[in-house]
Amino acid sequence: MSDLPSLAQALAEAGRRLDARGLAPATAGNYSARLADGAILITRSGAHKGRLTQAQFMRVAPDGAAIDPGKSSAETLLHCLVYAVDPGAGAVLHTHSVAGTVLSRALEGRDGIELADYELLKIFPGVTTHRTSVTLPLVDNSQDMPALAAQLRPILERQEPPIPAFYIRGHGLYAWGPTLEAAEAMVEGCEFLLACAWEELKLNGVAR
């Protein structure tokens, strides 16, 4: 558990930065990191992500079962899913932006958000040019976390190459990386690309 205090502090600092960027309104969002022993350190339910302290994190097992007293994020199972399907994942961040939320709603009926010809596509593993496209998996929102995790698992498992992000329609972004720094960069890059895609959609007058 020697890495727990430093990871909790690093996640809290990331929360403050994301909150300052408008990606964590009210108590929305949840953050986690994989501990050295395989357990998951995750935000407790109901904590404001811009004012996190070490006390607002707790450990859960890889299956989501609580190790410490208290109630973890309602979306703990989605974090557990990411760590299960991507052994290299070290941290997972879940954010909420206005652009991503409304863009995903505007794409009603679609199962992906295509991002094409942007320079920042280079944030994705294996992408070396803007002359390409990346499609973020897009699934409908649900309060049934076991069912949502079961729906997402085959989508994430069959990706080649893997994309370390997905979107829940009308809800928010999940993004991850081998380190917290990489996960935060992935979140910021994805949210920027989603904002660009939404502005282009508005510019082109594409109706729902």
C-alpha atoms as an extended CHARMM CRD file, in Angstrom:
* protein
*
       208  EXT
         1         1  MET       CA              0.0000000000        0.0000000000        0.0000000000  PROA      1               0.0000000000
         2         2  SER       CA              3.0480000000        2.2900000000       -0.1020000000  PROA      2               0.0000000000
         3         3  ASP       CA              1.8520000000        3.7560000000       -3.4040000000  PROA      3               0.0000000000
         4         4  LEU       CA             -1.6330000000        4.5900000000       -2.1240000000  PROA      4               0.0000000000
         5         5  PRO       CA             -1.0240000000        8.0770000000       -0.6210000000  PROA      5               0.0000000000
         6         6  SER       CA              0.9650000000        9.3070000000       -3.6220000000  PROA      6               0.0000000000
         7         7  LEU       CA             -1.5690000000        7.9500000000       -6.1060000000  PROA      7               0.0000000000
         8         8  ALA       CA             -4.4620000000        9.4820000000       -4.1680000000  PROA      8               0.0000000000
         9         9  GLN       CA             -2.6740000000       12.8460000000       -4.1850000000  PROA      9               0.0000000000
        10        10  ALA       CA             -1.9110000000       12.5850000000       -7.9100000000  PROA      10              0.0000000000
        11        11  LEU       CA             -5.5310000000       11.6900000000       -8.7280000000  PROA      11              0.0000000000
        12        12  ALA       CA             -6.7790000000       14.5820000000       -6.5830000000  PROA      12              0.0000000000
        13        13  GLU       CA             -4.4790000000       16.9820000000       -8.4230000000  PROA      13              0.0000000000
        14        14  ALA       CA             -5.7080000000       15.6470000000      -11.7700000000  PROA      14              0.0000000000
        15        15  GLY       CA             -9.2610000000       16.1900000000      -10.5470000000  PROA      15              0.0000000000
        16        16  ARG       CA             -8.5410000000       19.8310000000       -9.7990000000  PROA      16              0.0000000000
        17        17  ARG       CA             -7.0600000000       20.3600000000      -13.2540000000  PROA      17              0.0000000000
        18        18  LEU       CA             -9.9740000000       18.6580000000      -15.0010000000  PROA      18              0.0000000000
        19        19  ASP       CA            -12.4780000000       20.5920000000      -12.8950000000  PROA      19              0.0000000000
        20        20  ALA       CA            -10.7440000000       23.8390000000      -13.8860000000  PROA      20              0.0000000000
        21        21  ARG       CA            -11.2110000000       22.8520000000      -17.5470000000  PROA      21              0.0000000000
        22        22  GLY       CA            -14.9620000000       22.4100000000      -17.0300000000  PROA      22              0.0000000000
        23        23  LEU       CA            -14.8000000000       18.6100000000      -17.2930000000  PROA      23              0.0000000000
        24        24  ALA       CA            -16.1130000000       17.7640000000      -13.8210000000  PROA      24              0.0000000000
        25        25  PRO       CA            -19.3460000000       19.6600000000      -13.0820000000  PROA      25              0.0000000000
        26        26  ALA       CA            -20.9790000000       19.2210000000       -9.6660000000  PROA      26              0.0000000000
        27        27  THR       CA            -19.9110000000       15.7660000000       -8.3980000000  PROA      27              0.0000000000
        28        28  ALA       CA            -19.7900000000       14.2310000000      -11.8740000000  PROA      28              0.0000000000
        29        29  GLY       CA            -16.9310000000       12.0150000000      -13.0050000000  PROA      29              0.0000000000
        30        30  ASN       CA            -14.8050000000        9.3590000000      -11.3720000000  PROA      30              0.0000000000
        31        31  TYR       CA            -11.0990000000        8.5910000000      -11.3720000000  PROA      31              0.0000000000
        32        32  SER       CA             -9.0590000000        5.5150000000      -10.5730000000  PROA      32              0.0000000000
        33        33  ALA       CA             -5.5600000000        4.0320000000      -10.6680000000  PROA      33              0.0000000000
        34        34  ARG       CA             -4.2870000000        0.4810000000      -10.4220000000  PROA      34              0.0000000000
        35        35  LEU       CA             -2.2320000000       -0.1990000000       -7.2990000000  PROA      35              0.0000000000
        36        36  ALA       CA              0.9100000000       -2.3360000000       -7.2680000000  PROA      36              0.0000000000
        37        37  ASP       CA             -0.9510000000       -5.2400000000       -5.6280000000  PROA      37              0.0000000000
        38        38  GLY       CA             -3.6390000000       -5.2610000000       -8.3440000000  PROA      38              0.0000000000
        39        39  ALA       CA             -6.3010000000       -3.5060000000       -6.2900000000  PROA      39              0.0000000000
        40        40  ILE       CA             -7.9460000000       -0.3710000000       -7.6980000000  PROA      40              0.0000000000
        41        41  LEU       CA             -7.9090000000        3.0180000000       -5.9850000000  PROA      41              0.0000000000
        42        42  ILE       CA            -11.0660000000        4.8940000000       -6.9770000000  PROA      42              0.0000000000
        43        43  THR       CA            -13.0850000000        7.9430000000       -5.9910000000  PROA      43              0.0000000000
        44        44  ARG       CA            -15.8620000000        7.4740000000       -3.4860000000  PROA      44              0.0000000000
        45        45  SER       CA            -19.4140000000        8.1830000000       -4.5540000000  PROA      45              0.0000000000
        46        46  GLY       CA            -20.5640000000       11.7990000000       -4.3940000000  PROA      46              0.0000000000
        47        47  ALA       CA            -17.1970000000       13.5390000000       -4.0640000000  PROA      47              0.0000000000
        48        48  HSD       CA            -16.6480000000       16.8440000000       -5.8770000000  PROA      48              0.0000000000
        49        49  LYS       CA            -13.7460000000       16.1890000000       -8.2310000000  PROA      49              0.0000000000
        50        50  GLY       CA            -12.2760000000       19.6530000000       -7.8900000000  PROA      50              0.0000000000
        51        51  ARG       CA            -11.9140000000       19.3070000000       -4.1000000000  PROA      51              0.0000000000
        52        52  LEU       CA            -10.7390000000       15.7450000000       -3.6200000000  PROA      52              0.0000000000
        53        53  THR       CA             -8.7620000000       14.6660000000       -0.5530000000  PROA      53              0.0000000000
        54        54  GLN       CA             -7.1510000000       11.3270000000        0.2100000000  PROA      54              0.0000000000
        55        55  ALA       CA            -10.1730000000       10.4390000000        2.3750000000  PROA      55              0.0000000000
        56        56  GLN       CA            -12.3910000000       10.5570000000       -0.7290000000  PROA      56              0.0000000000
        57        57  PHE       CA            -10.6410000000        7.5680000000       -2.3040000000  PROA      57              0.0000000000
        58        58  MET       CA            -11.0370000000        3.9110000000       -1.4600000000  PROA      58              0.0000000000
        59        59  ARG       CA             -9.7290000000        0.5610000000       -2.6510000000  PROA      59              0.0000000000
        60        60  VAL       CA            -11.7690000000       -2.0410000000       -4.4750000000  PROA      60              0.0000000000
        61        61  ALA       CA            -10.8570000000       -5.4850000000       -5.7370000000  PROA      61              0.0000000000
        62        62  PRO       CA            -10.5540000000       -6.1560000000       -9.4980000000  PROA      62              0.0000000000
        63        63  ASP       CA            -14.1830000000       -7.3430000000       -9.4680000000  PROA      63              0.0000000000
        64        64  GLY       CA            -15.3620000000       -4.1150000000       -7.8350000000  PROA      64              0.0000000000
        65        65  ALA       CA            -15.8560000000       -5.4940000000       -4.3290000000  PROA      65              0.0000000000
        66        66  ALA       CA            -15.0200000000       -2.9450000000       -1.6360000000  PROA      66              0.0000000000
        67        67  ILE       CA            -11.7820000000       -3.4440000000        0.2750000000  PROA      67              0.0000000000
        68        68  ASP       CA            -12.0940000000       -0.3030000000        2.3930000000  PROA      68              0.0000000000
        69        69  PRO       CA            -15.2740000000        0.7980000000        4.1880000000  PROA      69              0.0000000000
        70        70  GLY       CA            -17.6170000000        3.0510000000        2.2650000000  PROA      70              0.0000000000
        71        71  LYS       CA            -19.2410000000        3.3040000000       -1.1390000000  PROA      71              0.0000000000
        72        72  SER       CA            -17.1660000000        3.6480000000       -4.2670000000  PROA      72              0.0000000000
        73        73  SER       CA            -18.3000000000        5.3730000000       -7.4580000000  PROA      73              0.0000000000
        74        74  ALA       CA            -21.5280000000        4.0280000000       -8.9290000000  PROA      74              0.0000000000
        75        75  GLU       CA            -19.5570000000        3.3270000000      -12.1180000000  PROA      75              0.0000000000
        76        76  THR       CA            -16.8200000000        1.2820000000      -10.4750000000  PROA      76              0.0000000000
        77        77  LEU       CA            -17.5570000000       -1.7370000000      -12.6840000000  PROA      77              0.0000000000
        78        78  LEU       CA            -16.6750000000        0.2490000000      -15.8160000000  PROA      78              0.0000000000
        79        79  HSD       CA            -13.2410000000        0.9940000000      -14.3710000000  PROA      79              0.0000000000
        80        80  CYS       CA            -12.8620000000       -2.6770000000      -13.4720000000  PROA      80              0.0000000000
        81        81  LEU       CA            -13.7750000000       -3.5790000000      -17.0580000000  PROA      81              0.0000000000
        82        82  VAL       CA            -11.0390000000       -1.3540000000      -18.4900000000  PROA      82              0.0000000000
        83        83  TYR       CA             -8.3870000000       -2.8800000000      -16.2340000000  PROA      83              0.0000000000
        84        84  ALA       CA             -9.6110000000       -6.3710000000      -17.1160000000  PROA      84              0.0000000000
        85        85  VAL       CA             -9.5130000000       -5.9270000000      -20.9020000000  PROA      85              0.0000000000
        86        86  ASP       CA             -6.3410000000       -3.7970000000      -20.9880000000  PROA      86              0.0000000000
        87        87  PRO       CA             -3.5780000000       -5.2210000000      -18.7640000000  PROA      87              0.0000000000
        88        88  GLY       CA             -1.4760000000       -2.1470000000      -19.5490000000  PROA      88              0.0000000000
        89        89  ALA       CA             -4.0300000000        0.3150000000      -18.1630000000  PROA      89              0.0000000000
        90        90  GLY       CA             -2.6900000000        2.1200000000      -15.1170000000  PROA      90              0.0000000000
        91        91  ALA       CA             -5.3110000000        4.8560000000      -14.6630000000  PROA      91              0.0000000000
        92        92  VAL       CA             -8.8510000000        5.5930000000      -15.8680000000  PROA      92              0.0000000000
        93        93  LEU       CA            -10.5000000000        9.0210000000      -15.9540000000  PROA      93              0.0000000000
        94        94  HSD       CA            -14.1870000000        9.7250000000      -16.5970000000  PROA      94              0.0000000000
        95        95  THR       CA            -15.1220000000       13.2780000000      -17.6310000000  PROA      95              0.0000000000
        96        96  HSD       CA            -18.1810000000       15.2660000000      -18.6980000000  PROA      96              0.0000000000
        97        97  SER       CA            -17.9640000000       18.0550000000      -21.2740000000  PROA      97              0.0000000000
        98        98  VAL       CA            -20.7770000000       20.0360000000      -22.8510000000  PROA      98              0.0000000000
        99        99  ALA       CA            -19.4670000000       19.4050000000      -26.3820000000  PROA      99              0.0000000000
       100       100  GLY       CA            -19.0890000000       15.6590000000      -25.9600000000  PROA      100             0.0000000000
       101       101  THR       CA            -22.4610000000       15.2910000000      -24.2770000000  PROA      101             0.0000000000
       102       102  VAL       CA            -24.4550000000       17.1150000000      -26.9510000000  PROA      102             0.0000000000
       103       103  LEU       CA            -22.4200000000       15.6270000000      -29.8310000000  PROA      103             0.0000000000
       104       104  SER       CA            -23.1320000000       12.1010000000      -28.6080000000  PROA      104             0.0000000000
       105       105  ARG       CA            -26.8490000000       12.9150000000      -28.3920000000  PROA      105             0.0000000000
       106       106  ALA       CA            -26.8050000000       14.3840000000      -31.8910000000  PROA      106             0.0000000000
       107       107  LEU       CA            -25.4210000000       11.0450000000      -33.1260000000  PROA      107             0.0000000000
       108       108  GLU       CA            -28.4790000000        9.1500000000      -31.9490000000  PROA      108             0.0000000000
       109       109  GLY       CA            -28.5730000000        5.6340000000      -33.3530000000  PROA      109             0.0000000000
       110       110  ARG       CA            -24.8480000000        5.5190000000      -34.1670000000  PROA      110             0.0000000000
       111       111  ASP       CA            -22.4270000000        3.2200000000      -32.3700000000  PROA      111             0.0000000000
       112       112  GLY       CA            -19.3100000000        5.3410000000      -32.8260000000  PROA      112             0.0000000000
       113       113  ILE       CA            -17.9690000000        8.8880000000      -32.9750000000  PROA      113             0.0000000000
       114       114  GLU       CA            -15.7000000000        9.2510000000      -36.0030000000  PROA      114             0.0000000000
       115       115  LEU       CA            -12.8560000000       11.7160000000      -35.6750000000  PROA      115             0.0000000000
       116       116  ALA       CA            -11.0210000000       12.3030000000      -38.9500000000  PROA      116             0.0000000000
       117       117  ASP       CA             -8.1180000000       14.3780000000      -40.3210000000  PROA      117             0.0000000000
       118       118  TYR       CA             -7.2350000000       16.1300000000      -37.0750000000  PROA      118             0.0000000000
       119       119  GLU       CA             -3.5880000000       16.6060000000      -36.0830000000  PROA      119             0.0000000000
       120       120  LEU       CA             -4.3840000000       15.6000000000      -32.5160000000  PROA      120             0.0000000000
       121       121  LEU       CA             -5.3760000000       12.1050000000      -33.6340000000  PROA      121             0.0000000000
       122       122  LYS       CA             -1.7150000000       11.3660000000      -32.9590000000  PROA      122             0.0000000000
       123       123  ILE       CA             -2.6330000000       10.9810000000      -29.2950000000  PROA      123             0.0000000000
       124       124  PHE       CA             -3.9810000000        7.5170000000      -30.1200000000  PROA      124             0.0000000000
       125       125  PRO       CA             -1.5770000000        4.5620000000      -30.0360000000  PROA      125             0.0000000000
       126       126  GLY       CA             -0.0890000000        3.7650000000      -33.4370000000  PROA      126             0.0000000000
       127       127  VAL       CA             -1.3750000000        6.9110000000      -35.1730000000  PROA      127             0.0000000000
       128       128  THR       CA              1.4180000000        8.8760000000      -36.8700000000  PROA      128             0.0000000000
       129       129  THR       CA             -0.4800000000       11.1080000000      -39.2840000000  PROA      129             0.0000000000
       130       130  HSD       CA             -3.5290000000       13.3430000000      -39.3680000000  PROA      130             0.0000000000
       131       131  ARG       CA             -4.5820000000       11.6490000000      -42.6120000000  PROA      131             0.0000000000
       132       132  THR       CA             -6.5850000000        8.9960000000      -40.8270000000  PROA      132             0.0000000000
       133       133  SER       CA             -9.6770000000        8.5130000000      -38.6910000000  PROA      133             0.0000000000
       134       134  VAL       CA            -10.3660000000        7.0430000000      -35.2800000000  PROA      134             0.0000000000
       135       135  THR       CA            -13.8210000000        5.9610000000      -34.1390000000  PROA      135             0.0000000000
       136       136  LEU       CA            -14.6060000000        6.0970000000      -30.4360000000  PROA      136             0.0000000000
       137       137  PRO       CA            -17.0860000000        3.4030000000      -29.3720000000  PROA      137             0.0000000000
       138       138  LEU       CA            -20.4230000000        5.0020000000      -28.4670000000  PROA      138             0.0000000000
       139       139  VAL       CA            -23.0230000000        3.2070000000      -26.3370000000  PROA      139             0.0000000000
       140       140  ASP       CA            -26.3440000000        4.2780000000      -24.8770000000  PROA      140             0.0000000000
       141       141  ASN       CA            -26.4810000000        5.4120000000      -21.2640000000  PROA      141             0.0000000000
       142       142  SER       CA            -27.7650000000        3.0400000000      -18.6010000000  PROA      142             0.0000000000
       143       143  GLN       CA            -27.9680000000        2.9290000000      -14.8220000000  PROA      143             0.0000000000
       144       144  ASP       CA            -27.4610000000       -0.8520000000      -14.9460000000  PROA      144             0.0000000000
       145       145  MET       CA            -23.6740000000       -1.0170000000      -14.6010000000  PROA      145             0.0000000000
       146       146  PRO       CA            -23.3180000000       -4.8150000000      -14.8930000000  PROA      146             0.0000000000
       147       147  ALA       CA            -25.3370000000       -4.7610000000      -18.1360000000  PROA      147             0.0000000000
       148       148  LEU       CA            -23.4040000000       -1.7680000000      -19.4800000000  PROA      148             0.0000000000
       149       149  ALA       CA            -20.0790000000       -3.4190000000      -18.6720000000  PROA      149             0.0000000000
       150       150  ALA       CA            -21.2500000000       -6.6200000000      -20.3560000000  PROA      150             0.0000000000
       151       151  GLN       CA            -22.2400000000       -4.6450000000      -23.4610000000  PROA      151             0.0000000000
       152       152  LEU       CA            -18.9090000000       -2.8310000000      -23.6010000000  PROA      152             0.0000000000
       153       153  ARG       CA            -16.6350000000       -5.8270000000      -22.9870000000  PROA      153             0.0000000000
       154       154  PRO       CA            -16.8510000000       -7.3980000000      -26.4750000000  PROA      154             0.0000000000
       155       155  ILE       CA            -16.6100000000       -3.9620000000      -28.0940000000  PROA      155             0.0000000000
       156       156  LEU       CA            -13.3490000000       -3.2140000000      -26.2890000000  PROA      156             0.0000000000
       157       157  GLU       CA            -11.9530000000       -6.7310000000      -26.6740000000  PROA      157             0.0000000000
       158       158  ARG       CA            -12.3160000000       -6.8730000000      -30.4530000000  PROA      158             0.0000000000
       159       159  GLN       CA            -10.7180000000       -3.5030000000      -31.1920000000  PROA      159             0.0000000000
       160       160  GLU       CA             -7.5930000000       -3.6860000000      -33.3380000000  PROA      160             0.0000000000
       161       161  PRO       CA             -5.6880000000       -1.5800000000      -32.6820000000  PROA      161             0.0000000000
       162       162  PRO       CA             -7.1560000000       -0.9060000000      -29.2480000000  PROA      162             0.0000000000
       163       163  ILE       CA             -8.5490000000        2.5770000000      -28.6180000000  PROA      163             0.0000000000
       164       164  PRO       CA             -8.1270000000        3.6520000000      -24.9790000000  PROA      164             0.0000000000
       165       165  ALA       CA            -11.4100000000        5.5440000000      -24.8080000000  PROA      165             0.0000000000
       166       166  PHE       CA            -15.1690000000        5.1470000000      -25.2180000000  PROA      166             0.0000000000
       167       167  TYR       CA            -18.2060000000        7.4060000000      -24.8620000000  PROA      167             0.0000000000
       168       168  ILE       CA            -21.5340000000        6.8760000000      -23.1120000000  PROA      168             0.0000000000
       169       169  ARG       CA            -24.2300000000        8.7730000000      -25.0150000000  PROA      169             0.0000000000
       170       170  GLY       CA            -25.4790000000       11.8850000000      -23.2600000000  PROA      170             0.0000000000
       171       171  HSD       CA            -23.2190000000       11.0640000000      -20.3400000000  PROA      171             0.0000000000
       172       172  GLY       CA            -19.4690000000       11.2880000000      -20.7150000000  PROA      172             0.0000000000
       173       173  LEU       CA            -16.0450000000       10.0700000000      -21.7540000000  PROA      173             0.0000000000
       174       174  TYR       CA            -13.9350000000        7.2490000000      -20.3530000000  PROA      174             0.0000000000
       175       175  ALA       CA            -10.2570000000        7.3600000000      -21.2630000000  PROA      175             0.0000000000
       176       176  TRP       CA             -7.1980000000        5.6210000000      -19.8890000000  PROA      176             0.0000000000
       177       177  GLY       CA             -3.4770000000        5.0910000000      -20.2330000000  PROA      177             0.0000000000
       178       178  PRO       CA             -0.5210000000        3.2060000000      -18.7460000000  PROA      178             0.0000000000
       179       179  THR       CA              0.0610000000        6.0680000000      -16.3080000000  PROA      179             0.0000000000
       180       180  LEU       CA             -2.0950000000        8.7940000000      -14.8230000000  PROA      180             0.0000000000
       181       181  GLU       CA             -0.2380000000       11.3600000000      -16.9240000000  PROA      181             0.0000000000
       182       182  ALA       CA             -1.0090000000        9.3870000000      -20.0910000000  PROA      182             0.0000000000
       183       183  ALA       CA             -4.6610000000        8.9930000000      -19.1000000000  PROA      183             0.0000000000
       184       184  GLU       CA             -4.9900000000       12.7310000000      -18.4820000000  PROA      184             0.0000000000
       185       185  ALA       CA             -3.4050000000       13.4870000000      -21.8560000000  PROA      185             0.0000000000
       186       186  MET       CA             -5.8280000000       11.0700000000      -23.5250000000  PROA      186             0.0000000000
       187       187  VAL       CA             -8.7950000000       12.7600000000      -21.8160000000  PROA      187             0.0000000000
       188       188  GLU       CA             -7.6810000000       16.2400000000      -22.8250000000  PROA      188             0.0000000000
       189       189  GLY       CA             -6.9840000000       15.1400000000      -26.3930000000  PROA      189             0.0000000000
       190       190  CYS       CA            -10.3070000000       13.3330000000      -26.7510000000  PROA      190             0.0000000000
       191       191  GLU       CA            -12.2880000000       16.2080000000      -25.2740000000  PROA      191             0.0000000000
       192       192  PHE       CA            -10.5700000000       18.6370000000      -27.6650000000  PROA      192             0.0000000000
       193       193  LEU       CA            -11.3710000000       16.4040000000      -30.6450000000  PROA      193             0.0000000000
       194       194  LEU       CA            -14.9810000000       15.9710000000      -29.5180000000  PROA      194             0.0000000000
       195       195  ALA       CA            -15.3450000000       19.7550000000      -29.2410000000  PROA      195             0.0000000000
       196       196  CYS       CA            -13.9520000000       20.1470000000      -32.7720000000  PROA      196             0.0000000000
       197       197  ALA       CA            -16.3180000000       17.4920000000      -34.1090000000  PROA      197             0.0000000000
       198       198  TRP       CA            -19.3050000000       19.1930000000      -32.4780000000  PROA      198             0.0000000000
       199       199  GLU       CA            -18.3480000000       22.5900000000      -33.9110000000  PROA      199             0.0000000000
       200       200  GLU       CA            -17.9930000000       21.0420000000      -37.3780000000  PROA      200             0.0000000000
       201       201  LEU       CA            -21.3740000000       19.3730000000      -37.0440000000  PROA      201             0.0000000000
       202       202  LYS       CA            -22.9570000000       22.7120000000      -36.1860000000  PROA      202             0.0000000000
       203       203  LEU       CA            -21.0810000000       24.4670000000      -38.9770000000  PROA      203             0.0000000000
       204       204  ASN       CA            -22.2930000000       21.9670000000      -41.5580000000  PROA      204             0.0000000000
       205       205  GLY       CA            -25.8710000000       22.1550000000      -40.3130000000  PROA      205             0.0000000000
       206       206  VAL       CA            -26.2550000000       18.4180000000      -39.8930000000  PROA      206             0.0000000000
       207       207  ALA       CA            -29.5520000000       17.6450000000      -38.2090000000  PROA      207             0.0000000000
       208       208  ARG       CA            -30.1400000000       14.7980000000      -35.7890000000  PROA      208             0.0000000000
